[in-house]
Amino acid sequence: MEKPKYHIFICTSSRVVGEPKGACGKRDAGSLLQYLQSAVDDRGIDGVMISNTGCLQVCDRGPAMVIYPKGYWYGNLDEEAIDRILDALEAGTSCKDYLLT
C-alpha cells in the first residue's frame, strides 16, 4: 500500500466498550462517512485514506473530522460542508467556514 497523501478521520463516536455517548454518532456521522467516501471516489481524488474514529472531544461541534497531515479540524458537518471541504482540499486550502479553532 502506498502512503496516502491525506488521511481523513471522521468521528463516529465509536467506543471500545458500551454505547456511543458522543454527539457525532447521534448526528448521523456514519452516513457522512459513506458520503465522504463516495464524494472522494466520484471526484477521483487520489491519495486519500478515510477512517472512522472514536470521540474527538468536540461533541458540541460535531459531527467532526480531521484531515492529516494538514491538521485541519472541521466541525458541524453535513453533506454540503463535506463538498466545500473537498473543494478546498483540491484547491490546496482550508475551508474556513467549518474550521474549528
Secondary structure, 3 states (H helix, E strand, C coil): CCCCCEEEEEEEEECCCCCCCCHHHHCCHHHHHHHHHHHHHHHCCCCEEEEEEECCCCHHHCCCEEEECCCEEECCCCHHHHHHHHHHHHHCCCCCCCECC
